Amino acid sequence: MLDPALLARSGHTAHALVDAGTLRLTTQTLAPGGDLPELNTDGPVSIQIFEGAAACSALSNECTVATNDSLVLAQRVPDLARAPNS
Protein backbone atom coordinates (compact mmCIF):
# COMPACT_ATOMS: atom_id res chain seq x y z
CA MET A 1 0.00 0.00 0.00
CA LEU A 2 2.82 2.44 0.83
CA ASP A 3 5.03 3.26 -2.15
CA PRO A 4 8.40 4.39 -0.69
CA ALA A 5 9.66 5.69 -4.06
CA LEU A 6 6.55 7.84 -4.55
CA LEU A 7 6.75 9.07 -0.95
CA ALA A 8 10.38 10.13 -1.46
CA ARG A 9 9.62 11.78 -4.82
CA SER A 10 6.39 13.65 -4.05
CA GLY A 11 6.31 13.90 -0.25
CA HIS A 12 3.03 12.00 0.03
CA THR A 13 1.20 8.85 -1.05
CA ALA A 14 -2.50 8.00 -1.19
CA HIS A 15 -4.52 4.82 -1.47
CA ALA A 16 -8.31 4.82 -1.99
CA LEU A 17 -10.11 2.27 0.19
CA VAL A 18 -13.63 3.37 -0.82
CA ASP A 19 -14.58 5.53 -3.82
CA ALA A 20 -18.37 5.71 -4.12
CA GLY A 21 -19.51 9.11 -5.36
CA THR A 22 -19.10 11.68 -2.60
CA LEU A 23 -18.08 8.94 -0.12
CA ARG A 24 -14.33 8.50 -0.32
CA LEU A 25 -12.09 6.85 2.24
CA THR A 26 -8.42 7.35 1.51
CA THR A 27 -5.29 6.58 3.50
CA GLN A 28 -2.53 9.09 2.95
CA THR A 29 1.05 9.22 4.16
CA LEU A 30 3.10 12.39 4.41
CA ALA A 31 6.90 12.35 4.44
CA PRO A 32 8.64 14.76 6.83
CA GLY A 33 8.17 18.20 5.27
CA GLY A 34 5.69 16.76 2.74
CA ASP A 35 2.35 18.33 1.95
CA LEU A 36 -0.97 17.63 0.35
CA PRO A 37 -2.08 20.22 -2.19
CA GLU A 38 -5.27 22.15 -1.52
CA LEU A 39 -8.40 20.06 -1.97
CA ASN A 40 -12.02 21.11 -2.34
CA THR A 41 -14.36 18.10 -2.20
CA ASP A 42 -18.08 17.61 -2.81
CA GLY A 43 -18.43 15.76 0.51
CA PRO A 44 -17.31 16.41 4.07
CA VAL A 45 -13.69 15.69 5.02
CA SER A 46 -12.51 13.81 8.10
CA ILE A 47 -8.79 13.85 8.85
CA GLN A 48 -7.43 11.39 11.41
CA ILE A 49 -3.77 11.20 12.35
CA PHE A 50 -2.52 7.71 13.21
CA GLU A 51 1.14 8.64 13.72
CA GLY A 52 2.96 11.98 13.87
CA ALA A 53 1.28 15.33 13.21
CA ALA A 54 0.19 17.63 10.41
CA ALA A 55 -0.54 21.34 10.13
CA CYS A 56 -3.97 21.64 8.51
CA SER A 57 -5.32 24.83 6.94
CA ALA A 58 -8.89 25.64 5.99
CA LEU A 59 -10.57 29.01 5.37
CA SER A 60 -7.45 30.94 6.51
CA ASN A 61 -7.35 29.01 9.82
CA GLU A 62 -4.52 26.67 10.74
CA CYS A 63 -4.31 24.03 13.44
CA THR A 64 -2.04 21.14 14.30
CA VAL A 65 -3.63 17.70 14.22
CA ALA A 66 -1.55 15.17 16.18
CA THR A 67 -1.57 11.41 16.77
CA ASN A 68 -5.10 10.18 17.63
CA ASP A 69 -6.65 13.60 16.82
CA SER A 70 -9.41 14.14 14.27
CA LEU A 71 -10.49 17.16 12.25
CA VAL A 72 -13.81 17.31 10.38
CA LEU A 73 -14.58 19.88 7.67
CA ALA A 74 -17.79 20.61 5.79
CA GLN A 75 -18.12 19.94 2.08
CA ARG A 76 -16.51 22.35 -0.37
CA VAL A 77 -14.13 23.80 2.26
CA PRO A 78 -10.70 24.19 0.63
CA ASP A 79 -8.11 22.52 2.84
CA LEU A 80 -4.47 21.45 2.80
CA ALA A 81 -2.09 19.61 5.13
CA ARG A 82 1.66 19.79 5.79
CA ALA A 83 3.87 17.48 7.84
CA PRO A 84 6.60 18.96 10.03
CA ASN A 85 10.17 18.61 8.79
CA SER A 86 11.06 16.03 11.42
Order of alpha helices (4+ residues) and beta strands (2+ residues): alpha-beta-beta-beta-beta-beta-beta-beta-beta
